[in-house]
């Protein structure tokens, strides 16, 4: 592509981004959202997080893990148990990371 085509593409993508992100700011009044959609949107962040995290825990290079000697499984179990015990995010991260490091460095998993 020529430099002008590149600049035109960048400007075009910027305008499209501006339009789509300001879509809810343009109307003068609030757009009505049905109650069923509001209920569904409550779970969107959790669903997005699960869609990112779960494959990272149970898969390696596009394949399901085939052994129990994987530090991620134990780190996830410890972090989950800690969260349900104390309900603290920092402790959850620290406990999971500590188990992961101990198994990776200590046992070579």
Buried (B, 14 or more C-beta within 10 A) or exposed (E): EEEEEEEEEEEEEEEEEEEEEEEEEEEEEEEEEEEEEEEEEEEEEEEEEEEEEEEEEBEEEEEEBEEEEBBBBBBBEBBEEBBEEEEEEEBBEEBBEEBBEBBEEEEEB
